[in-house]
């Protein structure tokens, strides 16, 4: 999501850097919107169960790996990705001290980005998500200039308003563009995380800005989706409301070797089986 690019007139050096940054972000979305098709996503989903048996990794190990990642779709983050996880979890803990499962979601929500460290191109990992198999809504970032080479936009069914779906079919029946959200959601299901349904919605749809921020794709939603929507918005409110951007709570990440309390939550297996080889990238 393009949240932090300045709208004021910057100094020349700053303008150059901002221009390069915007180019990087735009090119990431151009590749994403070219290659994220129904066929591509189906192949990723079908391959996941086999890949989930390739390696075990603790959640702490995955958090540490994220510090090696620079998200090419995000113009705002200039500190280690684990800070984002810790500070989001801490923000949720202060806002919702009675919901320890929600604290865990703050730590988990971006863990799927480890895919980018194991060969997956960033356009298939980061950035805002959208449903494939139906007409792209205008609120999808750069929708007016980045989908021209996507074959699904010329497909007689996929290019229609409902596409391959039925009215009010429910988001659980929608094929979302492949990225860290969808990957982590499916890893959680594969590992039998005993978290509330709200947690799975927040992980899967927190980058679905056209839905939770702009109100699009309502024609595919059920009453249950709309009931879950405030939870997804609450995660984004905390995550992007200043907790993790400025460290506004004054909370530093744990020292090396120190495990934050939220990581000991019983709903989260000590070892999970994540995909560690990309495979099948277009």
C-alpha positions as CSV (number, residue, x, y, z in Angstrom):
1,X,0.0,0.0,0.0
2,X,1.4,3.4,-0.9
3,X,1.1,5.1,2.4
4,X,4.2,7.3,2.9
5,X,5.2,9.1,-0.4
6,X,5.3,12.8,0.2
7,X,2.8,15.0,-1.7
8,X,4.9,18.2,-1.0
9,X,7.7,19.5,-3.1
10,X,10.9,17.8,-1.8
11,X,14.5,19.0,-2.1
12,X,16.3,17.9,-5.3
13,X,18.2,15.0,-3.7
14,X,15.1,13.9,-1.8
15,X,13.1,14.2,-5.0
16,X,15.5,11.9,-6.9
17,X,15.4,9.3,-4.1
18,X,11.7,9.5,-3.9
19,X,11.4,9.1,-7.7
20,X,13.7,6.0,-7.6
21,X,11.6,4.6,-4.8
22,X,8.3,5.2,-6.6
23,X,9.8,3.5,-9.7
24,X,10.8,0.5,-7.6
25,X,7.3,0.2,-6.1
26,X,5.6,0.7,-9.5
27,X,7.8,-1.9,-11.2
28,X,7.0,-4.4,-8.4
29,X,3.3,-3.9,-9.0
30,X,3.7,-4.0,-12.8
31,X,5.2,-7.5,-12.5
32,X,2.6,-8.5,-10.0
33,X,-0.3,-7.4,-12.1
34,X,1.2,-9.0,-15.2
35,X,1.8,-12.5,-13.8
36,X,-0.8,-12.9,-11.1
37,X,-3.4,-15.0,-13.0
38,X,-5.8,-17.7,-12.1
39,X,-3.5,-20.3,-13.5
40,X,-0.5,-19.0,-11.6
41,X,-2.3,-18.9,-8.3
42,X,-3.9,-22.3,-8.7
43,X,-0.4,-23.8,-9.3
44,X,0.9,-22.2,-6.1
45,X,-2.0,-23.4,-4.0
46,X,-1.8,-26.9,-5.4
47,X,2.0,-27.2,-4.8
48,X,1.9,-25.9,-1.2
49,X,1.1,-29.1,0.7
50,X,4.1,-30.9,-0.7
51,X,6.4,-27.9,-0.1
52,X,5.2,-27.6,3.5
53,X,7.0,-30.9,4.2
54,X,10.4,-29.7,3.1
55,X,11.5,-27.9,6.2
56,X,10.6,-27.0,9.8
57,X,11.2,-23.6,11.2
58,X,10.3,-21.9,14.5
59,X,8.4,-18.7,14.4
60,X,11.4,-16.9,16.0
61,X,13.7,-18.2,13.3
62,X,11.3,-16.8,10.7
63,X,11.1,-13.4,12.5
64,X,14.9,-13.2,12.5
65,X,15.0,-14.0,8.8
66,X,12.7,-11.1,8.0
67,X,15.4,-8.7,9.0
68,X,17.2,-9.6,5.7
69,X,14.2,-8.4,3.7
70,X,13.6,-5.0,2.1
71,X,10.0,-4.9,0.9
72,X,10.1,-3.5,-2.6
73,X,6.4,-2.6,-2.5
74,X,6.6,-0.5,0.6
75,X,8.0,3.0,0.4
76,X,7.8,3.5,4.2
77,X,9.8,0.9,6.0
78,X,13.5,1.6,6.6
79,X,14.1,-0.6,9.7
80,X,14.2,-4.4,10.2
81,X,11.0,-6.2,9.4
82,X,11.0,-7.9,12.8
83,X,10.5,-4.4,14.4
84,X,7.2,-4.2,12.5
85,X,6.1,-7.6,14.0
86,X,7.1,-6.8,17.6
87,X,5.7,-3.3,17.7
88,X,2.5,-4.3,16.0
89,X,2.1,-7.1,18.6
90,X,2.9,-4.6,21.4
91,X,0.4,-2.1,20.0
92,X,-2.3,-4.8,19.9
93,X,-1.4,-5.9,23.4
94,X,-1.9,-2.4,24.8
95,X,-5.1,-1.9,22.8
96,X,-6.5,-5.3,23.5
97,X,-4.8,-6.7,26.7
98,X,-7.4,-9.4,27.1
99,X,-7.0,-11.0,23.7
100,X,-3.6,-12.8,23.7
101,X,-4.5,-14.6,20.5
102,X,-4.7,-11.1,18.8
103,X,-1.2,-10.3,20.1
104,X,0.1,-13.4,18.3
105,X,-1.6,-12.3,15.1
106,X,0.5,-9.1,15.3
107,X,3.6,-11.2,15.2
108,X,2.5,-13.6,12.6
109,X,0.8,-11.4,10.0
110,X,3.8,-10.7,7.8
111,X,5.9,-13.9,8.4
112,X,5.0,-15.1,5.0
113,X,7.4,-12.6,3.5
114,X,10.2,-15.2,4.2
115,X,9.2,-16.5,0.8
116,X,11.2,-13.7,-0.8
117,X,14.4,-15.1,0.9
118,X,14.0,-18.5,-0.7
119,X,13.7,-17.7,-4.4
120,X,10.2,-16.3,-4.7
121,X,10.1,-13.0,-6.7
122,X,8.8,-10.1,-4.6
123,X,5.9,-9.5,-6.9
124,X,4.6,-12.9,-5.7
125,X,5.3,-12.1,-2.0
126,X,4.7,-8.5,-1.0
127,X,2.2,-5.7,-1.8
128,X,-1.6,-5.3,-1.8
129,X,-3.6,-8.3,-2.8
130,X,-6.7,-8.7,-5.0
131,X,-9.0,-11.5,-6.2
132,X,-8.0,-13.2,-9.4
133,X,-10.7,-14.6,-11.8
134,X,-12.9,-11.5,-11.9
135,X,-12.8,-7.9,-13.0
136,X,-10.1,-5.8,-11.4
137,X,-11.7,-3.0,-9.4
138,X,-10.4,0.6,-9.7
139,X,-9.2,0.7,-6.1
140,X,-6.5,-1.9,-6.9
141,X,-3.2,0.1,-6.7
142,X,-2.0,1.2,-10.2
143,X,-5.0,-0.7,-11.8
144,X,-5.2,1.8,-14.7
145,X,-1.6,1.1,-16.0
146,X,-0.3,-2.2,-14.9
147,X,-2.7,-4.9,-16.0
148,X,-2.4,-4.5,-19.8
149,X,-0.3,-7.6,-20.2
150,X,-2.3,-9.8,-17.9
151,X,-4.1,-12.4,-20.0
152,X,-7.0,-12.7,-17.5
153,X,-8.1,-9.2,-18.3
154,X,-9.0,-10.4,-21.8
155,X,-10.5,-13.7,-20.7
156,X,-14.3,-13.8,-21.6
157,X,-15.2,-15.0,-18.1
158,X,-12.4,-13.6,-15.8
159,X,-12.8,-10.1,-17.1
160,X,-16.5,-9.8,-16.0
161,X,-17.7,-8.3,-12.8
162,X,-18.3,-11.6,-11.0
163,X,-15.9,-13.6,-13.2
164,X,-15.8,-17.3,-12.1
165,X,-17.6,-16.6,-8.9
166,X,-21.3,-16.4,-7.8
167,X,-22.8,-13.4,-6.2
168,X,-22.2,-13.4,-2.4
169,X,-20.1,-16.6,-2.7
170,X,-17.9,-15.5,0.2
171,X,-14.3,-14.6,0.5
172,X,-13.4,-18.1,1.7
173,X,-14.3,-19.3,-1.9
174,X,-12.3,-16.6,-3.6
175,X,-8.9,-17.2,-5.2
176,X,-6.7,-14.3,-4.0
177,X,-3.5,-13.2,-5.7
178,X,-0.5,-15.1,-4.3
179,X,1.6,-13.4,-1.7
180,X,2.7,-13.5,1.9
181,X,-0.9,-13.2,3.2
182,X,-2.3,-16.2,1.4
183,X,0.9,-18.3,2.0
184,X,0.9,-17.7,5.8
185,X,-2.9,-18.3,6.0
186,X,-2.4,-21.7,4.4
187,X,0.6,-22.5,6.5
188,X,-1.4,-21.8,9.6
189,X,-4.1,-24.1,8.4
190,X,-1.6,-26.8,7.4
191,X,-0.1,-26.7,10.9
192,X,-3.5,-26.7,12.6
193,X,-3.2,-23.4,14.5
194,X,-6.0,-23.4,17.0
195,X,-6.7,-19.7,16.7
196,X,-10.1,-18.0,16.3
197,X,-11.6,-17.5,12.8
198,X,-10.9,-13.8,13.2
199,X,-7.2,-14.5,13.3
200,X,-7.2,-16.4,10.0
201,X,-9.2,-13.5,8.3
202,X,-6.7,-11.0,9.6
203,X,-3.7,-12.9,8.3
204,X,-5.3,-13.7,4.9
205,X,-6.8,-10.3,4.1
206,X,-4.7,-7.7,5.8
207,X,-3.2,-6.6,2.5
208,X,-6.6,-6.7,0.7
209,X,-6.9,-2.9,0.7
210,X,-9.5,-2.7,-2.0
211,X,-11.8,-4.5,0.4
212,X,-11.0,-3.4,3.9
213,X,-10.1,0.2,3.1
214,X,-11.9,1.1,-0.2
215,X,-15.0,-1.0,0.2
216,X,-14.8,-2.8,-3.1
217,X,-15.6,-6.5,-3.9
218,X,-18.7,-6.3,-1.6
219,X,-20.7,-8.1,-4.3
220,X,-18.7,-11.3,-3.4
221,X,-19.0,-11.0,0.4
222,X,-21.3,-12.9,2.7
223,X,-22.6,-11.6,6.0
224,X,-19.8,-13.5,7.7
225,X,-17.2,-11.6,5.7
226,X,-18.8,-8.3,6.7
227,X,-18.8,-9.5,10.4
228,X,-15.0,-10.2,10.1
229,X,-14.2,-6.9,8.3
230,X,-13.9,-4.8,11.5
231,X,-11.3,-7.2,12.9
232,X,-9.2,-6.9,9.7
233,X,-9.5,-3.1,9.9
234,X,-8.5,-3.2,13.6
235,X,-5.3,-5.0,12.8
236,X,-4.5,-2.4,10.1
237,X,-5.4,0.5,12.4
238,X,-2.9,-0.7,14.9
239,X,-0.2,-1.8,12.4
240,X,-0.3,1.4,10.4
241,X,-1.6,3.9,13.0
242,X,1.8,4.8,14.4
243,X,2.8,1.9,16.7
244,X,5.2,0.3,14.3
245,X,6.1,3.3,12.1
246,X,7.6,5.5,14.8
247,X,8.0,3.1,17.7
248,X,5.5,5.4,19.4
249,X,5.1,3.1,22.3
250,X,8.8,3.4,23.1
251,X,9.1,-0.4,22.9
252,X,12.3,-1.9,21.5
253,X,12.4,-5.4,20.1
254,X,13.5,-8.2,22.4
255,X,17.2,-8.6,23.0
256,X,18.9,-11.4,21.1
257,X,17.9,-14.7,22.6
258,X,15.0,-13.2,24.5
259,X,11.6,-14.5,23.5
260,X,8.7,-12.1,23.7
261,X,5.8,-13.3,25.7
262,X,3.4,-13.5,22.8
263,X,5.6,-16.1,21.1
264,X,4.8,-18.6,23.9
265,X,1.1,-18.6,23.0
266,X,-0.3,-22.2,23.1
267,X,-2.2,-21.8,19.9
268,X,1.0,-21.5,17.9
269,X,3.0,-24.7,17.3
270,X,6.6,-24.4,18.4
271,X,7.7,-25.6,15.0
272,X,5.8,-25.0,11.8
273,X,6.4,-26.4,8.3
274,X,6.7,-23.4,5.9
275,X,7.5,-23.5,2.3
276,X,11.3,-23.0,1.9
277,X,11.7,-23.4,-1.9
278,X,9.7,-21.1,-4.2
279,X,9.3,-23.4,-7.2
280,X,6.9,-22.7,-10.0
281,X,7.4,-19.0,-10.2
282,X,6.4,-17.5,-13.5
